[in-house]
Amino acid sequence: MMIADNIGRVREMISEAAVRSGRNPDDIILVAAAKMKSAESVREAVAGGVDAIGENRVQEMLEKNREGAYTNAKLHYIGHLQSNKVRQIVGLCDMIQSVDSPELIALIGKRAASLGIRQNVLIEVNIGREPNKAGVLCEKLPEILEQAAGFPGVFVRGLMAVPPMIGKINTNHNYFNEMYNLFVDIRAKKYDNISMNFLSMGMSDSFIEAIGAGANMVRIGSAIFGERQY
Ligand SMILES: *Cc1c(COP(=O)(O)O)cnc(C)c1O
């Protein structure tokens, strides 16, 4: 009940932000970030009408999958992806949002080809250039996008980012704008095998600003499920 109510409130805020920026609320995809939340909570979120469930850890995702958490749900992988986990998630996830190296493109491409599928992915960008953070630096994007053209099993659908947490909305806003500019530039270039459909950015404390800057996919955890107990 609480989760469904939270989703209702989040949807309302998403709608208002979309309308303010001249867009259709239906075009904004709501991904519930479910790390450390039970299969039961995930099922509540699915019933509450989120568009997809996002998971950060492969092991946790496989366990919850066995518990039937993702029935009737789209599943997105949003955490750091190690190469030795690729085979376990290609085909299981509708989208892998956190692809950030040529190695991952190649591994996902080969695995998808062997399954006879096309795996949707987003390229994660380290927009704040933070040394210890996942994601490609923006100057490396052309290289990775050109490489993806050589792997028909990989279908690049957009970009994802987790900008630096500074607590200041204005600072965030610049990163969101930079991401939107990258997204639009790449879309205009028309690379082979790439369709810039999704710009995934914005979390519980920043999704309104992210939508204002052009995000059409937001990943929201605590505002849906409550605070995580670490
Ligand atoms: C946890 C997480 C989110 C959601 O964070 P909240 O602040 O709880 O909304 C979004 N994206 C990624 C990659 C995450 O790991």
The ligand as an SDF file (V2000), in Angstrom:
LIG
                    3D

 15 15  0  0  0  0  0  0  0  0999 V2000
   20.1890    3.3120   -6.0210 C   0  0  0  0  0  0  0  0  0  0  0  0
   20.2580    3.8620   -7.3890 C   0  0  0  0  0  0  0  0  0  0  0  0
   19.2960    4.7590   -7.8730 C   0  0  0  0  0  0  0  0  0  0  0  0
   18.1680    5.2880   -7.0140 C   0  0  0  0  0  0  0  0  0  0  0  0
   18.6370    6.0110   -5.9280 O   0  0  0  0  0  0  0  0  0  0  0  0
   17.6220    6.7470   -4.8930 P   0  0  0  0  0  0  0  0  0  0  0  0
   18.3910    7.8900   -4.3860 O   0  0  0  0  0  0  0  0  0  0  0  0
   17.2850    5.7480   -3.8530 O   0  0  0  0  0  0  0  0  0  0  0  0
   16.4270    7.1630   -5.6850 O   0  0  0  0  0  0  0  0  0  0  0  0
   19.4120    5.1900   -9.1800 C   0  0  0  0  0  0  0  0  0  0  0  0
   20.4070    4.7780   -9.9860 N   0  0  0  0  0  0  0  0  0  0  0  0
   21.3540    3.9220   -9.5710 C   0  0  0  0  0  0  0  0  0  0  0  0
   22.4220    3.5110  -10.5110 C   0  0  0  0  0  0  0  0  0  0  0  0
   21.3030    3.4390   -8.2610 C   0  0  0  0  0  0  0  0  0  0  0  0
   22.2580    2.5970   -7.8520 O   0  0  0  0  0  0  0  0  0  0  0  0
  1  2  1  0
  2  3  1  0
  2 14  2  0
  3  4  1  0
  3 10  2  0
  4  5  1  0
  5  6  1  0
  6  7  2  0
  6  8  1  0
  6  9  1  0
 10 11  1  0
 11 12  2  0
 12 13  1  0
 12 14  1  0
 14 15  1  0
M  END
$$$$
